[in-house]
Amino acid sequence: MGTATKNTPGRLTVSSFGTLYRLANERIWSSRALRGWSVTLWSIFAVILTAEIWGYYHLEVVYFIATWSFVLIFLLTPVFMATWVHRTHVSAGSLDEHLRILPIHPISIFIPRLTAVLLAWIQFFAPFLLVVIIYPGFVMFTPFSGLISTVKLVCVSLQILGWVLIWATWGFLIGSVIMKRGGSFILAYFLPAIMAVTLVALFAHFSLMYLTVWLIFRGYLFLPIWLQMIGYAGLILSPLFLLSGSLAWGRGK
């Protein structure tokens, strides 16, 4: 890996970034199950795209596929982020012991790993995203308007981006505090979500924070207020989580 010089302390070189990214990416895609599911999803998307091009589709089938593609983005993202952060960061083991002696800022270690995680997310979830793009009207229809405006698309895109970032950076923060302990990491990672879902479930009957699954069966889907707020909050909190995680990791030097 490249090392820092006296004139540029704490700076990550291109070669060291590439090395750290490659190691993280190899850890993520070392899972045969992940590679298999990725190929399966792309194959299903190819079938859907072919049906769309030739006009061979049923309205109810399209609604089902489009809606659940949207829902699965939000349901599966935390699960896969926990797995990938654990593989690239929490269980790094002896690799981190060698990295700690390098004269670079810990954030320089985190950026390549985060990049690998985010690109893996894009690669794996791209079929879901493309389905949502092909059939936007089936996914983001609300009782107030059947049209998808540019503003609405931008807002939903920002919410998805924030949702992805907050789970990824939260994992790096928790993983920096609870290193090499998979069970403890998973529990701490999902504890806020468990508490939030419990509260929403308890008060859903008495508030406007409807659960997404209810909206699906009512015939339309939009993100519940609490989920929208988490998405937007993720855009603000993710840099703070990442910086806090790097500082916590750096204190282990």
C-alpha positions as CSV (number, residue, x, y, z in Angstrom):
1,M,0.0,0.0,0.0
2,G,1.1,3.6,-0.5
3,T,2.4,5.3,2.6
4,A,2.0,8.9,3.7
5,T,4.9,11.3,3.3
6,K,6.0,14.1,5.6
7,N,4.4,16.6,3.3
8,T,1.1,14.8,3.0
9,P,0.3,13.1,6.4
10,G,-2.8,11.1,6.6
11,R,-3.5,11.1,2.8
12,L,-4.6,7.9,1.1
13,T,-2.9,7.1,-2.2
14,V,-4.6,5.8,-5.3
15,S,-2.9,2.5,-5.0
16,S,-3.8,2.0,-1.4
17,F,-7.4,2.9,-2.1
18,G,-7.5,0.4,-4.8
19,T,-6.0,-2.3,-2.6
20,L,-8.4,-1.7,0.2
21,Y,-11.4,-1.6,-2.2
22,R,-10.3,-4.8,-3.9
23,L,-10.0,-6.6,-0.6
24,A,-13.4,-5.4,0.6
25,N,-15.0,-6.3,-2.7
26,E,-13.5,-9.8,-2.7
27,R,-14.9,-10.3,0.9
28,I,-18.4,-9.3,-0.2
29,W,-18.6,-11.4,-3.3
30,S,-16.8,-14.4,-1.9
31,S,-20.3,-15.7,-1.0
32,R,-21.6,-18.1,-3.6
33,A,-25.1,-17.6,-2.5
34,L,-24.8,-13.9,-3.1
35,R,-23.5,-14.4,-6.6
36,G,-26.2,-16.9,-7.3
37,W,-29.0,-14.6,-6.1
38,S,-27.5,-11.7,-8.2
39,V,-27.5,-13.8,-11.3
40,T,-31.1,-15.0,-10.6
41,L,-32.4,-11.4,-10.1
42,W,-30.8,-10.2,-13.3
43,S,-32.3,-13.2,-15.1
44,I,-35.8,-12.4,-13.8
45,F,-35.3,-8.7,-14.8
46,A,-34.4,-9.8,-18.3
47,V,-37.6,-11.8,-18.5
48,I,-39.6,-8.8,-17.2
49,L,-37.9,-6.4,-19.7
50,T,-38.6,-8.8,-22.6
51,A,-42.2,-9.0,-21.6
52,E,-42.4,-5.2,-21.4
53,I,-40.7,-4.8,-24.9
54,W,-43.1,-7.2,-26.5
55,G,-46.2,-6.1,-24.5
56,Y,-46.7,-9.5,-22.9
57,Y,-47.7,-8.7,-19.4
58,H,-50.8,-8.7,-17.1
59,L,-51.7,-5.6,-15.2
60,E,-52.0,-7.3,-11.8
61,V,-48.7,-9.1,-12.3
62,V,-47.0,-5.9,-13.2
63,Y,-48.4,-4.2,-10.1
64,F,-47.3,-7.1,-7.9
65,I,-43.7,-7.1,-9.3
66,A,-43.3,-3.3,-9.3
67,T,-44.7,-2.8,-5.8
68,W,-42.7,-5.6,-4.2
69,S,-39.5,-4.5,-5.9
70,F,-39.9,-1.2,-4.2
71,V,-40.7,-2.7,-0.8
72,L,-37.9,-5.2,-1.0
73,I,-35.4,-2.4,-1.5
74,F,-36.3,-1.1,1.9
75,L,-36.7,-4.4,3.6
76,L,-33.6,-6.1,2.4
77,T,-31.1,-3.2,2.5
78,P,-30.5,-3.4,6.2
79,V,-30.0,-7.1,6.1
80,F,-27.4,-7.0,3.3
81,M,-25.7,-3.9,4.7
82,A,-25.2,-5.7,8.0
83,T,-23.7,-8.7,6.2
84,W,-21.4,-6.7,4.0
85,V,-20.2,-4.4,6.7
86,H,-19.5,-7.4,8.9
87,R,-17.5,-9.1,6.0
88,T,-15.5,-6.0,5.1
89,H,-15.0,-4.3,8.4
90,V,-16.0,-6.2,11.6
91,S,-14.3,-9.5,10.7
92,A,-11.2,-7.9,9.0
93,G,-9.1,-9.4,11.8
94,S,-5.3,-9.3,11.2
95,L,-5.7,-6.9,8.2
96,D,-6.8,-4.1,10.5
97,E,-3.9,-4.7,12.9
98,H,-1.6,-4.0,10.0
99,L,-3.6,-1.0,8.9
100,R,-3.5,0.6,12.3
101,I,0.3,1.1,12.1
102,L,0.0,3.2,8.9
103,P,0.3,7.0,9.3
104,I,-3.0,7.7,7.6
105,H,-6.3,9.0,9.0
106,P,-8.8,6.2,9.8
107,I,-11.4,7.7,7.4
108,S,-9.0,6.8,4.6
109,I,-9.5,3.1,5.6
110,F,-13.3,3.5,5.7
111,I,-13.8,5.2,2.4
112,P,-12.7,2.3,0.2
113,R,-14.7,-0.2,2.3
114,L,-17.8,2.0,2.1
115,T,-17.3,2.4,-1.6
116,A,-17.2,-1.4,-2.0
117,V,-20.4,-1.8,0.1
118,L,-22.3,0.9,-1.9
119,L,-21.2,-0.5,-5.3
120,A,-22.2,-4.0,-4.2
121,W,-25.6,-2.6,-3.2
122,I,-26.0,-1.0,-6.6
123,Q,-25.0,-4.2,-8.4
124,F,-27.3,-6.4,-6.4
125,F,-30.3,-4.1,-6.1
126,A,-30.1,-2.7,-9.7
127,P,-32.8,-5.1,-11.0
128,F,-35.3,-3.8,-8.3
129,L,-34.4,-0.2,-9.1
130,L,-34.8,-0.8,-12.9
131,V,-38.2,-2.3,-12.3
132,V,-39.3,0.7,-10.3
133,I,-38.0,3.0,-13.1
134,I,-39.9,1.0,-15.8
135,Y,-43.1,0.9,-13.8
136,P,-43.1,4.1,-11.7
137,G,-46.8,4.6,-11.8
138,F,-47.5,1.3,-10.1
139,V,-45.1,2.0,-7.3
140,M,-45.6,5.6,-6.3
141,F,-49.3,6.1,-6.9
142,T,-50.9,7.9,-4.0
143,P,-54.6,8.6,-3.3
144,F,-53.9,12.3,-4.0
145,S,-52.4,12.0,-7.5
146,G,-51.9,9.3,-10.1
147,L,-49.1,11.2,-11.8
148,I,-45.4,10.9,-11.0
149,S,-43.9,14.3,-11.0
150,T,-40.2,15.1,-11.3
151,V,-40.2,16.4,-7.8
152,K,-41.7,13.2,-6.4
153,L,-39.1,11.1,-8.2
154,V,-36.3,13.2,-6.9
155,C,-37.7,13.0,-3.3
156,V,-38.1,9.2,-3.5
157,S,-34.6,8.9,-4.9
158,L,-33.2,11.0,-2.1
159,Q,-35.1,8.9,0.5
160,I,-33.7,5.6,-1.0
161,L,-30.2,7.1,-1.1
162,G,-30.5,8.2,2.5
163,W,-31.9,4.8,3.6
164,V,-28.9,3.1,2.0
165,L,-26.3,5.5,3.5
166,I,-27.7,5.5,7.0
167,W,-27.6,1.7,7.3
168,A,-24.1,1.4,5.7
169,T,-22.5,4.1,7.9
170,W,-24.4,3.0,11.0
171,G,-22.8,-0.4,10.4
172,F,-19.3,1.0,10.2
173,L,-19.9,3.0,13.4
174,I,-21.2,0.0,15.4
175,G,-18.6,-2.3,13.8
176,S,-15.8,0.1,15.0
177,V,-17.0,-0.2,18.6
178,I,-17.9,-3.9,18.6
179,M,-15.1,-5.5,16.6
180,K,-14.7,-9.2,15.9
181,R,-18.0,-10.1,17.7
182,G,-20.5,-11.1,15.1
183,G,-23.5,-11.7,17.4
184,S,-23.0,-8.5,19.4
185,F,-22.6,-6.6,16.2
186,I,-25.8,-7.9,14.7
187,L,-27.8,-7.2,17.9
188,A,-26.5,-3.7,18.2
189,Y,-26.9,-3.0,14.5
190,F,-30.6,-3.9,14.5
191,L,-31.6,-2.8,18.0
192,P,-32.7,0.8,16.9
193,A,-34.8,-0.7,14.1
194,I,-36.4,-3.2,16.4
195,M,-37.3,-0.5,18.8
196,A,-38.6,1.8,16.0
197,V,-40.8,-0.9,14.4
198,T,-42.2,-1.8,17.8
199,L,-43.2,1.7,18.5
200,V,-44.7,2.2,15.1
201,A,-46.6,-1.0,15.4
202,L,-48.0,0.0,18.8
203,F,-49.1,3.4,17.7
204,A,-50.1,2.7,14.1
205,H,-53.8,2.5,14.9
206,F,-53.7,5.9,16.6
207,S,-51.5,7.9,14.3
208,L,-50.8,8.8,10.6
209,M,-47.6,6.6,10.5
210,Y,-49.2,3.7,8.6
211,L,-47.2,0.6,8.1
212,T,-46.2,0.0,4.4
213,V,-47.8,-3.4,4.2
214,W,-51.2,-2.0,5.1
215,L,-50.9,0.5,2.2
216,I,-50.1,-2.3,-0.2
217,F,-53.3,-4.1,0.6
218,R,-55.3,-0.9,0.4
219,G,-54.3,-0.6,-3.3
220,Y,-51.6,2.1,-3.3
221,L,-48.2,2.6,-1.9
222,F,-46.2,5.5,-0.6
223,L,-43.5,5.6,2.0
224,P,-44.8,6.1,5.5
225,I,-43.9,9.4,7.2
226,W,-41.5,7.8,9.6
227,L,-39.7,6.0,6.7
228,Q,-39.4,9.2,4.7
229,M,-37.9,11.1,7.6
230,I,-35.3,8.3,8.1
231,G,-34.4,8.6,4.5
232,Y,-33.8,12.3,4.6
233,A,-32.1,12.0,8.0
234,G,-29.7,9.5,6.5
235,L,-28.3,12.2,4.2
236,I,-27.3,14.2,7.2
237,L,-26.4,11.5,9.7
238,S,-24.4,9.3,7.4
239,P,-21.3,11.6,7.3
240,L,-21.5,11.9,11.1
241,F,-21.8,8.1,11.6
242,L,-18.8,7.6,9.2
243,L,-16.6,10.1,10.9
244,S,-17.6,8.9,14.4
245,G,-16.9,5.3,13.3
246,S,-13.5,6.2,12.0
247,L,-12.5,8.1,15.2
248,A,-13.7,5.1,17.3
249,W,-11.6,2.7,15.0
250,G,-8.6,5.1,15.2
251,R,-8.6,5.0,19.0
252,G,-7.8,1.3,18.8
253,K,-4.4,2.2,17.4
